Amino acid sequence: MEFHAWMYPYRITTSGMDLSALSADNMARKHPDWILTYNNAMYYNPAKEEVKQYITDTVAEVVENYDVDAIHFDDYFYPSNYPLPEGEGREGSAANERREHVNDLIEMVSKRIKSIDSSVEFGISPMGIWKNSSSDPAGSATKGSEGYYTVYGDAKEWVEKGWVDNIVPQIYWETGNSAADYETLVKWWNNLVEGTGVDLYIGQGIYKDSVASEIVKEMQINEKYKNVDGSFFFSLRDLLNDRQGCATALKSYYAEKDADTPAVSVPDKQEPSQTNTGKKIAYAGRANLQIDGKTVEMEVYTIDDYSYFKLRDIAKALTATDKKFDTVWVEADQAIHLQTGIPYTINGTETAVKQGSDTTATPSTAKLYVDGAPQSATAYTIHDYTYYKLRDIAKLVDFGVTWDESTATIGIDTTTGYKV
C-alpha cells in the first residue's frame, strides 16, 4: 500500500470570508493581500508569486518530513468560473495569464519534489473534461464543463510537459451520459498519455448511484485501453456503505481477476438495494444557496444523490420575500401545516451554520398540509427534524429553482414560479 498526500493547493475556506475565524498562524490571516474572494469563499490568489512560493514550500515540507509516496493535487485551481475583467474572453490575455500562473505552480512543485526525493511522485486529479471538441478539435466529444476554461487548469499541458508522474481525471459520469459519456472520456485520456510516460488512473464517482451500479462495467471498459493503470474511487464512505452493491461487485471483480478468470459481469443497471426499514444513509454537508442573488449558507443532507433541506431553514431564508411561508407542527394530527404568504416565526431551531455528521435518515411519517390542503412529498426525519427536497418545497410554494453546473450552486428565484 502507498500513501499519497492529497492536497487542495489554493482553497482557504469552502464557505465563509471571516479571517478572524482562522488561526492566528494561518498565512491567509497574516497576508490578506494574498486572497481572492468569490461565492462566499476564500482562495489564495494563483497570480501572486508569494502564493506560488508558499505552496511550493508547503509541499516541500511534507516531502522532507514525512514518508509519503506521492503528492496529489485536487482539481481546485482558480475559483470555478471566476469572472474575467470587463471585455476579456476565455481565450484572451487575462484568461491565458491565469492558466500560465497555474502552470508556473505545477512546474515549480514538480521540480521541487524531484529535487528532494526523485522517488516521490506528483499527480493531479483534474476535471474529467479538458476541453469539449466544440471548443477545440483536440478536445473530447463531450458537452460538459471544461477544466481549461472553468478553473484555468490546462491538464493537457501538464501531461505533455512531463510535470506530473500520474494524472487522475475525474470521469464521474456513467456510460451513455449525453453530455459526458464515460468511455468517450477514458479513450480521450488514454490517447493523451500515449508515449508520455505519465501514468493514467481513472477517477470514478461511485458517490453517484448511476456510477456505483455499473462500476464493474466501467472497470471492464478500462481494461480495453492499454494506458489505463488503475482507478481511484470517490468516495471511501460509499465503498464502506456498499452503495448500490459497488463494493461487493468490486470484490468479485478483483477476485476473478486474481484467479486469472474472466471478470464478473453485471447487468447494465441494478436496482437500488432496499432495506425493510426504509432507512437511508444521510451524508452531512453545507450548501451555499443563492436566494435572489444573495448567498445563504445552510445545513444539507444528501440522500440517494438528492439534497434535502430542513423545511424551517427554507422558511427562514424566504421570510422577507414574496414567497414567504410559515410552518406549524400540529401534534394531535402528527402533521406539518405550511401556510403561504405569512412570515416565518423564528423559534431558534433553524440551522446554525454548521455541518453535522453523516447519519441515518428515516422516512418521515408526518402528514403535510399546504394552506389546509393535504400534499404528498418525499421527506426524511434526521435528528428529529423533517427534511425535504428543495424542488418539492419549490413546487408547493411556487418559487423558481436554478442549478449552476459549473459552480455546483443551487439558486432560489422568488420572482418566478416553479418550473419542471
C-alpha positions in Angstrom: 0.0 0.0 0.0 1.2 3.5 -0.9 0.4 6.8 0.9 -0.4 9.7 -1.3 -0.8 13.1 0.4 -3.9 14.7 -1.2 -3.9 18.5 -1.2 -6.1 21.4 -2.3 -3.4 24.0 -3.3 -5.4 27.2 -3.3 -8.5 26.7 -1.1 -8.6 28.6 2.2 -12.3 28.1 3.1 -15.2 26.3 1.4 -17.6 28.9 2.8 -17.2 32.0 4.9 -14.9 35.0 4.5 -14.2 35.9 8.1 -10.4 36.0 8.5 -10.7 36.2 12.3 -12.2 32.7 12.3 -8.9 31.4 11.1 -5.9 30.5 13.3 -3.7 33.4 14.1 -0.9 31.4 12.4 -2.8 30.9 9.2 -0.9 32.5 6.3 -4.1 33.9 4.8 -4.7 35.8 8.0 -1.1 37.1 8.0 -1.2 38.1 4.3 -4.8 39.2 3.4 -3.4 40.6 0.2 -2.8 37.0 -1.0 -6.5 36.3 -1.0 -9.2 36.1 -3.7 -12.8 36.0 -2.5 -15.6 34.6 -4.6 -19.0 33.0 -3.9 -18.6 33.4 -0.1 -15.3 31.6 0.0 -11.6 32.5 0.2 -8.8 31.3 -2.1 -5.1 32.0 -2.4 -4.5 34.2 -5.5 -2.7 32.0 -8.1 -1.2 35.1 -9.7 0.8 36.0 -6.6 4.5 34.9 -6.7 4.4 34.7 -2.9 1.5 32.3 -3.1 3.3 30.1 -5.6 6.4 30.0 -3.3 4.3 29.4 -0.2 2.5 26.4 -1.7 5.7 25.0 -3.1 7.4 25.3 0.3 4.5 23.7 2.0 4.7 20.7 -0.4 8.5 20.5 0.2 7.9 20.5 4.0 5.7 17.4 3.6 8.1 15.6 1.3 11.1 16.3 3.6 9.5 15.4 6.9 7.0 12.6 6.1 7.4 9.2 4.4 4.9 9.9 1.6 5.0 8.1 -1.7 3.3 10.9 -3.7 1.8 14.4 -3.5 -1.5 14.8 -5.2 -3.4 17.9 -6.1 -7.2 18.0 -6.4 -9.0 19.9 -9.2 -9.4 23.2 -7.4 -7.3 25.9 -9.1 -8.9 29.3 -9.8 -12.4 29.5 -8.3 -14.8 27.9 -10.7 -15.9 30.4 -13.3 -14.1 33.3 -11.5 -15.1 36.3 -13.5 -12.7 37.8 -16.1 -12.1 41.5 -16.4 -14.6 43.5 -18.4 -14.2 42.9 -22.1 -12.0 39.9 -21.7 -12.8 36.5 -23.3 -12.0 33.0 -22.2 -9.2 32.8 -24.8 -8.0 36.3 -24.1 -4.8 37.6 -22.5 -6.3 37.6 -18.9 -7.5 34.0 -19.2 -4.2 32.8 -20.7 -2.3 34.6 -17.9 -4.4 32.7 -15.3 -3.5 29.4 -16.9 0.1 30.3 -17.0 0.1 31.2 -13.3 -1.3 27.8 -12.6 1.2 26.2 -14.9 4.0 28.0 -13.1 3.0 26.5 -9.8 2.7 23.0 -11.2 6.2 23.2 -12.7 7.6 24.7 -9.5 6.1 21.9 -7.3 7.2 19.2 -9.7 10.8 20.3 -9.8 10.9 20.9 -6.0 9.6 17.4 -5.2 12.1 15.7 -7.5 15.0 17.8 -6.1 14.2 16.4 -2.6 13.3 12.8 -3.5 13.1 11.6 -7.0 11.1 8.6 -5.9 8.2 10.7 -4.7 5.5 11.1 -7.4 3.5 14.1 -8.2 0.0 13.7 -9.5 -3.1 15.8 -10.2 -6.8 14.9 -10.4 -8.2 17.4 -12.9 -11.8 17.9 -14.1 -12.8 15.0 -16.3 -13.1 17.2 -19.4 -10.1 19.2 -20.6 -12.0 20.9 -23.4 -15.0 19.8 -25.5 -14.3 19.3 -29.2 -16.7 22.2 -29.9 -14.1 24.4 -28.2 -11.0 22.8 -29.7 -10.7 19.9 -32.2 -8.2 18.4 -29.8 -10.9 18.1 -27.1 -13.2 15.3 -26.3 -16.6 14.6 -27.9 -18.4 15.9 -24.9 -20.6 18.8 -23.9 -19.7 19.3 -20.2 -17.9 21.8 -18.0 -14.3 22.3 -19.3 -11.4 22.5 -16.8 -9.4 24.6 -19.2 -11.9 27.4 -19.0 -13.8 26.8 -15.7 -10.8 26.6 -13.3 -8.0 27.6 -15.8 -6.4 24.2 -15.4 -4.5 23.0 -18.6 -4.2 19.3 -17.8 -3.1 18.5 -21.3 -0.1 20.8 -20.9 0.9 19.2 -17.6 1.0 15.8 -19.2 2.8 16.8 -22.3 5.4 18.8 -20.4 6.0 15.9 -18.1 5.4 17.9 -15.0 3.2 15.1 -13.5 4.0 11.5 -12.9 0.4 10.5 -12.9 -3.0 12.0 -13.9 -6.3 11.0 -12.4 -9.1 12.7 -14.4 -12.4 12.8 -12.5 -14.6 10.9 -15.0 -17.5 10.8 -12.6 -20.2 10.0 -15.2 -22.0 6.9 -16.3 -21.8 5.2 -19.7 -24.1 6.7 -22.2 -24.3 10.1 -20.4 -25.5 12.6 -23.1 -23.0 15.3 -22.0 -20.0 13.2 -20.9 -20.1 9.6 -21.9 -17.7 7.5 -19.7 -15.9 5.5 -22.4 -15.5 8.6 -24.6 -13.5 10.3 -21.9 -11.5 7.2 -20.9 -10.4 6.9 -24.6 -9.5 10.6 -24.8 -7.3 10.5 -21.7 -5.8 7.1 -22.8 -4.7 8.8 -26.1 -3.4 11.9 -24.3 -0.9 10.0 -22.1 0.3 7.7 -25.0 4.1 7.9 -25.2 4.4 10.4 -22.4 5.4 8.1 -19.5 2.6 9.6 -17.4 0.6 7.0 -15.6 -3.2 7.2 -16.1 -5.7 6.4 -13.3 -9.4 6.9 -13.7 -11.2 8.8 -11.0 -14.6 7.0 -10.7 -17.6 8.7 -9.0 -19.2 5.9 -7.0 -20.9 8.6 -4.9 -23.5 8.6 -7.7 -25.9 5.7 -7.9 -25.7 5.7 -11.7 -21.9 5.0 -11.5 -21.9 2.8 -8.4 -24.5 0.5 -10.0 -22.3 -0.1 -13.1 -18.9 0.0 -11.6 -17.8 -3.4 -12.9 -18.9 -2.4 -16.4 -16.7 0.7 -16.2 -13.8 -1.4 -14.9 -14.2 -3.7 -18.0 -14.1 -0.6 -20.2 -10.9 0.5 -18.6 -9.3 -2.9 -19.5 -9.8 -2.1 -23.2 -7.3 0.8 -23.0 -3.7 -0.1 -22.6 -2.6 3.1 -20.9 -5.2 2.9 -18.0 -3.2 1.8 -15.0 -5.9 1.6 -12.4 -8.7 3.5 -10.6 -9.3 6.0 -7.8 -12.7 5.7 -6.2 -14.6 8.6 -4.7 -15.5 8.2 -2.0 -14.4 5.7 0.6 -17.6 6.0 2.5 -19.5 4.8 -0.5 -17.3 1.7 -0.6 -17.7 1.2 3.1 -21.5 1.5 2.7 -21.5 -0.7 -0.3 -23.5 1.9 -2.3 -25.6 0.1 -4.9 -23.6 -3.0 -4.2 -20.4 -1.5 -5.6 -18.0 -2.9 -3.0 -19.5 -6.3 -3.3 -19.2 -6.1 -7.1 -15.6 -4.9 -7.0 -14.6 -7.6 -4.6 -15.9 -10.2 -7.0 -14.3 -8.4 -9.9 -10.9 -8.4 -8.4 -11.2 -11.9 -7.0 -12.0 -13.1 -10.5 -9.0 -11.2 -11.9 -6.7 -12.6 -9.2 -7.9 -16.1 -10.1 -7.0 -15.3 -13.8 -10.5 -15.9 -15.0 -12.8 -13.5 -16.8 -14.1 -10.6 -14.7 -17.6 -11.0 -13.3 -20.2 -9.3 -15.5 -23.2 -7.4 -14.1 -26.3 -6.0 -15.8 -26.0 -2.5 -17.2 -28.3 -1.3 -14.4 -29.0 -2.7 -10.9 -32.0 -1.8 -8.8 -31.1 0.2 -5.7 -30.8 -2.1 -2.6 -33.6 -1.7 -0.2 -34.0 -2.5 3.5 -37.1 -3.5 5.3 -36.9 -0.3 7.4 -36.5 2.1 4.5 -33.7 3.8 6.3 -31.0 5.6 4.3 -27.5 6.9 4.8 -27.7 10.7 5.0 -24.4 12.5 4.2 -24.0 15.7 6.0 -22.8 18.9 4.3 -23.2 22.6 3.9 -24.7 24.4 0.9 -24.4 27.9 -0.3 -27.8 28.8 -1.8 -28.2 31.9 -4.0 -31.5 33.4 -2.9 -32.4 36.1 -5.3 -28.7 36.6 -5.8 -27.8 36.7 -2.1 -25.7 33.8 -0.7 -27.3 32.0 2.3 -25.5 29.1 3.9 -27.5 26.1 5.1 -27.1 22.6 6.5 -27.9 20.0 3.9 -28.0 16.2 3.8 -27.5 14.1 0.7 -29.7 11.0 0.4 -29.6 8.9 -2.8 -27.9 11.8 -4.7 -30.7 14.3 -3.7 -30.2 17.3 -1.4 -32.6 17.5 1.5 -33.1 20.7 3.5 -34.8 21.4 6.8 -38.2 23.0 6.0 -37.7 25.6 8.7 -34.4 26.7 7.2 -36.0 27.4 3.8 -38.9 29.2 5.5 -36.5 31.4 7.4 -34.5 32.3 4.3 -37.6 33.3 2.4 -39.1 35.4 5.2 -38.6 38.8 3.6 -39.6 37.7 0.1 -42.9 37.4 -1.8 -42.7 33.6 -1.4 -42.6 33.7 2.4 -44.4 30.9 4.4 -44.7 29.7 8.0 -44.7 26.2 9.3 -46.7 24.9 12.2 -46.5 21.4 13.8 -49.8 20.1 15.0 -49.1 17.3 17.5 -52.7 16.0 17.5 -52.6 15.3 13.8 -48.9 14.5 13.6 -48.9 16.9 10.7 -46.9 19.9 9.4 -49.0 22.8 8.3 -47.4 25.1 5.8 -49.1 28.5 5.4 -48.1 30.6 2.4 -47.9 34.4 2.5 -47.2 34.5 6.2 -43.7 35.5 7.5 -41.9 32.6 9.2 -41.9 32.7 13.0 -38.3 32.2 14.1 -38.1 29.8 17.0 -34.4 29.1 17.4 -34.4 25.6 15.9 -33.3 26.7 12.5 -29.8 25.6 11.4 -26.9 27.5 12.9 -24.5 27.4 10.0 -22.6 24.2 10.7 -22.0 20.8 9.3 -23.3 17.8 11.2 -22.1 14.3 10.8 -23.2 11.5 8.5 -26.1 9.7 10.0 -29.2 7.6 9.3 -32.4 9.1 7.8 -35.8 7.5 8.4 -38.8 8.1 6.1 -41.0 10.7 7.7 -44.5 9.7 8.8 -45.6 13.3 9.2 -48.5 14.5 7.2 -48.1 17.6 5.2 -50.7 20.3 4.5 -50.3 23.5 2.4 -52.9 26.1 3.2 -55.1 23.4 4.6 -54.9 21.0 1.6 -53.2 17.7 2.0 -50.0 17.2 0.0 -47.5 14.5 -0.8 -43.7 14.9 -0.8 -40.8 12.7 0.0 -39.4 13.5 3.4 -37.0 12.1 5.9 -36.5 12.5 9.6 -33.0 13.3 10.7 -32.3 14.2 14.4 -36.0 14.7 15.0 -36.3 17.3 12.2 -38.1 16.8 8.8 -36.1 17.3 5.6 -37.5 17.8 2.1 -36.1 18.1 -1.4 -35.8 21.7 -2.3 -37.7 21.2 -5.6 -40.6 19.6 -3.7 -40.8 22.7 -1.5 -40.5 25.0 -4.5 -43.4 23.2 -6.2 -45.6 23.5 -3.2 -44.8 27.2 -2.6 -44.3 28.1 -6.2 -40.8 29.6 -6.5 -38.1 29.0 -9.0 -35.1 26.8 -8.5 -31.9 27.0 -10.5 -28.7 24.9 -10.8 -25.4 26.2 -11.9 -23.4 23.1 -13.0 -20.1 25.0 -13.3 -20.2 26.2 -9.7 -22.4 23.5 -8.3 -24.6 26.2 -6.8 -28.3 25.9 -6.1 -30.4 29.0 -6.6 -33.8 30.2 -5.4 -35.6 32.8 -7.5 -38.7 34.1 -5.7 -39.5 36.4 -8.7 -40.6 33.4 -10.8 -42.9 30.4 -10.3 -41.9 26.8 -10.2 -40.9 25.1 -13.5 -40.3 21.5 -14.0 
